[in-house]
Amino acid sequence: MCSSFSTNISSQSKGNHQSSPRLRLRAGLPAEALAQAGGVTYTEMNMEYQEGNVRIEGIKIHYYRSGGKKPPIVLLHGATDDGLCWGRTAQELAERYDVIMPDAQGHGLSDRLGPDFSFESHTKQVAGLVKELGLNKPIIMGHSMGAGTTCNVAMEYPAIPKAIILEDPAWGMFPPKPENAEAARKNHEEIRAYQTEVAKLPLEDIKNRCRKDNPTWPEDEVITWANSRKLWDKALFDRIGVPSRPYEEIVTRIECPTLLIIAETGIVSRETAENAAGRWTSKSPFKWVYIKGAGHSIRREQYADFKRALYDWLDTLK
């Protein structure tokens, strides 16, 4: 079932924070998104979200939030995705948590990238979002680019996260070592070319391309992924730099409990995960889990195993 979102929403503002009353995302998005994306549509999502914006150093960051008097968890999406791409993961987490899903700058309904943007800007914006929403010690989970941001928040703002979860960050890939610089540049350009080509397709063709390239993905993941292709800033790939530090340094600077989830054909190898565990210096626990049969989008490809690893670890947190 597909239709445009038609509920009337009146904005409320307080300082740098704007939010809308609670709304149910069913088959479509508000008119702003429909106009920006050329009429994207969503299948029914059986949960309610608040929707709002915060301004961090003048940049609008859009977010979705399940709300409720529950502990907060912030979900940070990967490059060219948006907040709604957390789909069923967010829906199930909302039973236990206040789930916050921001659109990173350059994605979704957040502001486009400007000349002063760097990937470190995402770090400041997540820290600002946490402050503006008054979140107390949120768990932060990120995928790919979002996992890099999650690490940066844990390093630069150690008082913010209660714990972090990393779904296949770009460890060992960026920053490239000198001997791997040309291979990294080529890979970067291949990703840019693929994502740019897909974004130019009509929405139904994007869905069909996703189904062909990812035959095991459930339909709700196909639809949210396809919609997000229409909402990312094409300047995103003008630079290489996610993450900006080698993982060998990252793991020595994180203080909070950390779960790393890796895949059979993802970015982070088991050797890298084992090396990270060996370099871990915090008194807080570090755990890594390997998911067989999954690629970089672990939760989309092997959701049951991803969920089991996630919830088994969440249950250990005090």
C-alpha positions as CSV (number, residue, x, y, z in Angstrom):
1,M,0.0,0.0,0.0
2,C,1.4,3.4,-1.0
3,S,0.1,6.9,-0.4
4,S,1.4,10.3,0.6
5,F,1.4,11.4,4.2
6,S,-1.5,13.7,4.9
7,T,-1.7,14.3,8.6
8,N,-1.6,18.0,9.5
9,I,1.3,18.9,11.8
10,S,1.9,22.1,13.7
11,S,5.5,22.8,14.7
12,Q,6.6,23.6,18.3
13,S,9.9,25.4,18.9
14,K,12.2,25.9,21.8
15,G,15.7,27.4,21.4
16,N,17.5,25.5,18.6
17,H,15.0,22.6,18.7
18,Q,11.9,22.1,16.7
19,S,9.7,19.1,17.0
20,S,6.3,18.0,15.7
21,P,3.6,16.2,17.7
22,R,3.7,12.4,17.6
23,L,2.9,11.0,14.2
24,R,2.6,7.5,12.8
25,L,4.7,6.8,9.7
26,R,2.6,4.5,7.6
27,A,2.8,4.6,3.8
28,G,4.5,7.9,3.2
29,L,6.5,10.9,4.3
30,P,5.6,14.5,5.1
31,A,5.2,16.8,2.1
32,E,8.7,18.2,2.5
33,A,10.3,14.8,1.9
34,L,7.9,13.9,-0.9
35,A,8.8,17.1,-2.7
36,Q,12.5,16.8,-2.1
37,A,12.7,13.1,-3.1
38,G,10.2,13.2,-6.0
39,G,7.4,11.3,-4.3
40,V,9.1,8.6,-2.3
41,T,6.8,6.2,-0.5
42,Y,7.2,3.9,2.4
43,T,5.4,0.7,3.5
44,E,3.6,0.6,6.8
45,M,5.7,0.8,9.9
46,N,3.9,-0.2,13.0
47,M,5.3,2.3,15.4
48,E,4.9,5.9,16.2
49,Y,7.6,8.6,15.8
50,Q,8.0,12.2,16.7
51,E,9.8,14.1,14.0
52,G,11.9,17.3,14.5
53,N,14.9,19.4,13.8
54,V,17.8,20.7,15.9
55,R,20.3,23.4,14.7
56,I,23.9,22.7,15.5
57,E,26.2,25.6,14.6
58,G,23.6,26.7,12.1
59,I,23.1,23.3,10.4
60,K,19.7,21.8,10.5
61,I,19.7,18.1,11.6
62,H,16.5,16.2,11.1
63,Y,15.6,13.3,13.3
64,Y,12.9,10.7,14.1
65,R,12.2,9.7,17.7
66,S,10.0,7.0,19.2
67,G,9.9,8.7,22.6
68,G,8.6,7.4,25.9
69,K,10.1,7.2,29.4
70,K,12.8,4.7,28.3
71,P,16.5,4.7,28.1
72,P,17.7,6.5,25.0
73,I,19.5,4.8,22.0
74,V,20.8,6.8,19.1
75,L,21.1,5.1,15.7
76,L,23.5,6.5,13.1
77,H,23.1,5.4,9.5
78,G,25.7,4.7,6.9
79,A,26.7,6.9,3.9
80,T,23.8,7.5,1.4
81,D,21.2,6.0,3.9
82,D,19.0,8.0,6.2
83,G,17.5,7.7,9.6
84,L,14.5,5.6,8.4
85,C,16.8,3.0,7.0
86,W,17.0,1.5,10.6
87,G,13.5,0.1,9.9
88,R,12.7,-3.1,11.8
89,T,15.8,-2.7,14.0
90,A,14.4,0.6,15.3
91,Q,10.9,-0.8,15.5
92,E,11.9,-3.7,17.8
93,L,14.3,-1.5,19.9
94,A,11.4,0.9,20.5
95,E,9.8,-1.7,22.7
96,R,12.7,-1.1,25.2
97,Y,14.3,2.2,24.3
98,D,13.6,5.7,23.3
99,V,15.0,5.4,19.8
100,I,16.4,8.5,18.1
101,M,17.3,8.3,14.4
102,P,19.0,11.4,12.9
103,D,19.6,12.1,9.3
104,A,23.3,12.9,9.1
105,Q,24.1,16.2,7.3
106,G,24.0,15.6,3.6
107,H,21.3,12.9,4.0
108,G,17.6,12.7,4.4
109,L,15.9,15.9,5.4
110,S,19.0,17.4,7.1
111,D,20.9,20.3,5.5
112,R,23.1,19.8,2.5
113,L,26.9,19.8,2.8
114,G,28.7,23.1,2.7
115,P,32.3,24.2,2.0
116,D,33.2,23.9,5.7
117,F,31.9,20.3,6.0
118,S,34.2,17.5,7.1
119,F,33.2,14.1,8.5
120,E,34.2,15.4,11.9
121,S,31.2,17.7,11.5
122,H,28.9,14.7,12.0
123,T,30.6,14.1,15.3
124,K,29.9,17.6,16.6
125,Q,26.3,17.4,15.3
126,V,25.6,14.1,17.1
127,A,27.0,15.6,20.4
128,G,24.8,18.7,19.8
129,L,21.8,16.5,19.1
130,V,22.3,14.7,22.4
131,K,22.5,18.0,24.3
132,E,19.6,19.6,22.6
133,L,17.3,16.6,23.2
134,G,18.5,16.3,26.8
135,L,19.5,12.7,26.4
136,N,21.2,11.2,29.4
137,K,24.0,8.7,28.7
138,P,22.5,7.2,25.4
139,I,23.7,4.0,23.9
140,I,24.9,4.9,20.4
141,M,24.9,2.4,17.5
142,G,26.3,3.2,14.0
143,H,26.6,1.4,10.7
144,S,29.6,2.0,8.4
145,M,30.0,5.8,8.2
146,G,27.7,6.1,11.2
147,A,30.0,3.6,13.1
148,G,32.9,5.9,12.4
149,T,30.9,8.8,13.8
150,T,30.0,6.7,16.8
151,C,33.7,6.0,17.5
152,N,34.5,9.7,17.2
153,V,31.8,10.6,19.7
154,A,33.1,8.1,22.1
155,M,36.6,9.4,21.7
156,E,35.9,13.2,21.6
157,Y,33.0,13.2,24.0
158,P,33.6,10.3,26.4
159,A,31.0,11.5,28.9
160,I,28.2,11.1,26.3
161,P,27.7,7.4,25.5
162,K,26.8,4.7,28.0
163,A,28.0,2.2,25.4
164,I,28.5,1.9,21.7
165,I,27.7,-0.6,19.0
166,L,29.6,-0.7,15.7
167,E,28.1,-2.5,12.7
168,D,31.0,-3.1,10.3
169,P,32.9,0.2,10.5
170,A,35.4,1.1,7.8
171,W,38.3,-0.1,10.0
172,G,41.4,-1.1,8.0
173,M,40.0,0.7,4.9
174,F,40.4,4.4,6.0
175,P,42.6,6.2,6.4
176,P,44.5,4.3,3.7
177,K,48.1,3.4,4.3
178,P,50.5,4.9,1.7
179,E,51.0,1.6,0.0
180,N,47.2,1.2,-0.3
181,A,46.3,4.8,-1.3
182,E,45.7,4.1,-5.0
183,A,43.5,1.1,-4.2
184,A,41.5,3.2,-1.7
185,R,41.1,6.0,-4.3
186,K,39.9,3.5,-6.9
187,N,37.4,1.9,-4.4
188,H,36.2,5.3,-3.4
189,E,35.5,6.3,-7.1
190,E,33.8,3.0,-7.7
191,I,31.4,3.6,-4.8
192,R,30.8,7.1,-5.9
193,A,30.0,6.0,-9.5
194,Y,27.6,3.2,-8.3
195,Q,25.7,5.4,-5.9
196,T,25.5,8.3,-8.3
197,E,24.3,6.1,-11.1
198,V,21.6,4.5,-8.9
199,A,20.4,7.9,-7.6
200,K,19.6,9.0,-11.1
201,L,17.2,6.1,-11.8
202,P,13.5,6.4,-11.3
203,L,12.4,5.2,-7.9
204,E,10.9,1.9,-9.1
205,D,14.1,1.1,-11.1
206,I,16.1,1.8,-7.9
207,K,14.0,-0.8,-6.0
208,N,14.4,-3.3,-8.8
209,R,18.2,-2.7,-8.8
210,C,18.3,-3.2,-5.1
211,R,16.3,-6.5,-5.3
212,K,18.7,-7.7,-8.0
213,D,21.8,-6.7,-6.1
214,N,20.5,-7.8,-2.7
215,P,18.1,-10.8,-3.3
216,T,18.0,-11.7,0.4
217,W,16.9,-8.3,1.7
218,P,13.3,-8.1,2.9
219,E,11.0,-5.7,1.0
220,D,10.8,-3.1,3.8
221,E,14.6,-2.7,3.6
222,V,14.5,-2.4,-0.2
223,I,11.9,0.4,0.0
224,T,13.7,2.5,2.7
225,W,17.1,2.0,0.9
226,A,15.6,3.0,-2.4
227,N,14.0,6.1,-1.0
228,S,17.2,7.2,0.7
229,R,19.0,7.2,-2.7
230,K,17.0,10.2,-3.6
231,L,18.0,12.2,-0.5
232,W,21.8,12.3,-0.2
233,D,24.0,15.1,-1.2
234,K,26.2,14.2,-4.2
235,A,29.1,16.2,-2.7
236,L,29.4,13.5,-0.1
237,F,32.1,11.7,-2.1
238,D,34.2,14.8,-2.8
239,R,36.6,13.7,-0.1
240,I,38.0,10.5,1.4
241,G,38.2,10.3,5.1
242,V,36.0,7.9,7.0
243,P,37.3,7.3,9.6
244,S,40.1,9.9,9.9
245,R,42.1,7.8,12.4
246,P,43.4,4.2,12.2
247,Y,41.4,1.7,14.2
248,E,44.6,0.8,16.1
249,E,44.4,4.3,17.7
250,I,40.6,4.3,18.0
251,V,40.4,1.3,20.2
252,T,43.0,2.7,22.7
253,R,40.9,5.8,23.1
254,I,37.4,4.5,23.7
255,E,36.5,4.1,27.3
256,C,32.9,2.9,27.2
257,P,31.6,-0.7,26.7
258,T,31.8,-1.5,23.0
259,L,30.2,-4.2,20.8
260,L,31.7,-4.7,17.3
261,I,29.6,-6.7,14.8
262,I,31.4,-7.9,11.7
263,A,30.4,-10.0,8.7
264,E,31.7,-12.8,6.5
265,T,32.1,-10.5,3.5
266,G,32.1,-7.1,5.2
267,I,34.9,-4.5,5.7
268,V,36.2,-5.6,9.1
269,S,38.0,-8.9,9.0
270,R,38.3,-11.4,11.9
271,E,42.0,-10.6,12.0
272,T,41.2,-6.9,12.4
273,A,38.6,-7.6,15.1
274,E,41.1,-9.8,17.0
275,N,43.8,-7.2,16.7
276,A,41.4,-4.5,18.0
277,A,40.5,-6.7,21.0
278,G,44.2,-7.2,21.7
279,R,44.8,-3.5,21.7
280,W,41.8,-2.6,23.9
281,T,42.9,-0.7,27.0
282,S,39.7,0.4,28.7
283,K,38.4,-1.4,31.9
284,S,35.0,-1.5,30.1
285,P,34.3,-4.6,28.1
286,F,35.0,-5.0,24.4
287,K,33.2,-7.8,22.4
288,W,33.2,-8.7,18.8
289,V,30.8,-11.0,17.0
290,Y,31.1,-12.5,13.6
291,I,28.0,-13.0,11.5
292,K,28.3,-15.8,8.9
293,G,26.6,-15.3,5.5
294,A,26.4,-11.5,5.9
295,G,28.0,-8.7,3.9
296,H,28.5,-5.0,4.9
297,S,24.8,-4.4,5.6
298,I,24.7,-7.1,8.3
299,R,21.3,-6.3,9.8
300,R,19.6,-6.3,6.4
301,E,21.1,-9.7,5.3
302,Q,21.2,-11.8,8.5
303,Y,18.8,-10.0,10.8
304,A,18.1,-12.9,13.2
305,D,21.8,-13.4,14.0
306,F,22.4,-9.6,14.1
307,K,19.5,-9.2,16.6
308,R,20.7,-12.1,18.7
309,A,24.2,-10.6,19.0
310,L,22.8,-7.2,19.7
311,Y,20.3,-8.2,22.4
312,D,22.6,-10.6,24.1
313,W,25.0,-7.8,24.6
314,L,22.5,-5.2,25.5
315,D,21.3,-7.5,28.3
316,T,24.7,-7.4,29.9
317,L,24.7,-3.6,30.3
318,K,23.9,-2.3,33.7
